[in-house]
Amino acid sequence: MDGFLDSGYLYYTVQPVQSSSEHARRARARREKPARRAPRYDGRMALSSPAPSASAASLTPVPTRDRILDAFVGVLIDQGERTATLDTVAAAAGVSKGGLLYHFASKEALVDGLIARLRALVEVDIDNIRSAPAGVVDYLIRTSVSEGTPLDRAIVAVARLAQGSHPSANQALADIRRQWLAVVEGAVGDPGTAQAIMLISDGLYYESTLAHTGASAASGQDSAALDRLLGVIERLTGTRT
């Protein structure tokens, strides 16, 4: 049995019993034709391999923990908080109850995981608001129409929890609204004006998401309607949005 070590990988080939002349001939052939080398690895991907295509990337398995949270969100939105038991969520996620409990030891741990996801998504959204080329108010109003994004779905799911017996969900929603309000106030320079803008944003979001759960953004405010609304806000507040 011959073997060689190449880039950390050991290869063996089993050779049949050969005559001395046949063995010499094969040895010469190996010297003349380099052995095929294994691809080198950087610990994640073969460097010689092409980058995965967009379609291949879309097939990347979702981590089990995220899949469970996605299922929890879906059950909360579609069936409500009372139906979102550990058994129901596990079935929706395609895992055993034991598999769910490995990642979330209780229903409260699952709730905490969802709230943590929402807070992380809001942090990203606040960064986007602050850096929006058209300004804070313009961005806030235009994104107050639900498009079924992960942030939209997390907000609705946590709102479902707030309707039940989960004070932490109520607290999270209040904290998040204060964060948005602080950003708007910093942009317009007046607490009352900022509160009025936030109430308009709340109304848009309620119309597009909470009052008509599952409706697409196309059924809510279109771009032209939002342009008109932003014009009204500018006239009422005396500030450019």
N, C-alpha and C positions, 0 to 999 in steps of 0.2 A: 504494500500500500504506500503510494507516494503522497507527499503533502507539501504545501507551501503556505507561508503566512503572508498575507497581503493587506495592508491598511487596517490591521486589527481583526481580520477575518481569516479563519483557518479553513483551507479547502483540502479535501482528500479525494483521491480517485483510486479505485480498486483495479489493479491490473491483473490480467490472466498470466499464468506461467508462460514465459517466453524463452526461446532459444537465445544464446548469447549474441548471435548475429542479428536477430530480430530486435533484441533489447538495444544493441548499439545503434541500429537504424532509427528506432524511435527516439533515442536520446539525442541523435543529431537533429532530428526534425523539431524537437522541442527547443533546441538551441537556436535554430534558424527562424522559427516562428514564435514571437513573444507570447507568453500566456495572456489570456484575456483577463484584464484587471477588473476587480470589483469597484463600483463607484465609491468615491470617498464621501464621508458623511460629516456634517457639522453638528450632529446631535439631533437634528430635526428633519433635514431633507437632503437627498443626494444633490451635491453641488452641480453634477453634470446633468441633472434632470431639468426639463423645462418648468417654468413657473406654472402652477395649476391654472386652468382656465376658469372663467367666471362660473361656467356651468358646473365644473368640478368643485369649486369653492362652495357652491350652493348645496352640495351634497355632503359637506362636512358635518359629521354627527354633532348634534347639540348636546352639551354636557348634561348629565342626568339631573343635576341640581337645577339648572335653568329650565329643563323640560318640565320638571315638577312645578316650578313657579309659573311657567306658561300655562300649564293645565289648571293650576289654582286660579289664575286670572280668568281663564275661559269659563270655568265653572261659576265663579262669582258673577261674571257679567251675564252669562246665559241663564243661570238657574238660581242665583241668589246665595246669600251667606249661609242660610240654614242647610242648603243642599251640599255645601262645600265641606263635606266630612273628609277625613283622611282616606277612607275607603274609596270615596267617589273620586277624589283627586288622584289617588294612585292608579285607579282604573283609567282615568282620562290621560294620564301620563304614560301609560303602558308599562308600569313597574309594579312590583309586589308592594304590599303595605310595609313589609320589612325593608324593602329598598327605599321607600319614602322615609321611613323612620331613621334610616342610616344618615340621611342628609338633614332631616328636620325631626327632632325627637318628639314634637308635640304639635298640636294645632297652633298654639301660640308662637312656637318657633317658626312655623310656616308663615304666620301673619307678620312676624318680625322680618322675615326674609323678604317678603313682598314690600313692606314699608321701606326697607333698606334699598331695594331696587328703585322704588319711586324716588327716594331722596337723591340717589345717584343720577337718575335721569333728569331731575329738576336742576341739579348743579350744572349739567351740560346745557340745559335750556337757558339758564341764567347767563352763562358765558356767551351763548349765541345772542341773547337779547342785548347784552352790553356791547357786543362787537358788530351788531347789525348795521350795514351801510346806510339804510334808510332811517335809522334811529330807533330808540327804545319803544316808543308808543306805536309806531307803524308796525314793528315786528310783533309786539304783544297782541295788537288787534288782529292782525292777519293770521296769527297762529292760535287765535281763540276759537277757531272752527275745527272741530275734530276731524282728523283724517285717518283715524285708526292706527296711529303710530304706537310704538311700545309705551311712550309716555302717556298718550291718550288712554290706552287700555289700562295702564297701571293706576291712573287717576280714578277711572270709573270703578275698578275693582276695589280700591281702597275706600271709595265712597260707599260701596256696598257693605264693606266691613264696618264703616262708621254708622251705618243704619242698624247694625246689630249690637252686640255687647263687647265692643273692642274700643275702649277709650284711647288706646295708642293710635288708632286710625284717625279718630277725630283730631288728636293732637298733631299728627303728621300733616293733615290737610290744613290746619290752622297755621302751622309753622311755614308751610310752603307758600301759602297766600301772603304771609308777612314778608317772606323773601322777595316775592314778585313786587309787592307794594313798595318795598324799600328801593328797589331798582327804579321803579317808575317815579317815585318821589324825588330821587336823586336826579332824574332827567328833567322833570318839569319844575322842580323847586318849590312846590307848594303841596302840603299834605291833603287839603281838600280836593284839589284838582286831581291828585294822584288817586284818591279814593274814588272819585267819580269815574275815572278811566278804568279802574279795576272793576267797578260795578258793571260798566258796559262790557268789559271782557267776560265777566261772570255770566252775564245774560246771553252773550253769544255762545258761550260754551254750553250753557244749560240747553239752549235751543238746539244746538247741533248734536249734543251728546247725551245729556241726561234725560231730556224730554223725549228723545227719539233714539233710544239705544239701538245701535246696529244700523242706523241710517247712514248713508254715505255723505261725505262733505258736499257733494254736488247738490244735495237737497237743501243745504243751508245757504249761507251767504256766498255769492259769487264775487269775483274780484272787483267788478264795477260797483257792486253794492258796498263793499268794504272801502273803496275809494271815496264814495259819497259819505260814508260814516266817518271816515278820518277827516274829511273836510268839515263836517259838523263839529267834531271834537276840536279842531283847530279854531273854529269861530267861537265856540263856547269858552274855550280856555285862554284864547289869545296867544297861544303858543303854536309853534310849528311842530307837527308830529313827525 
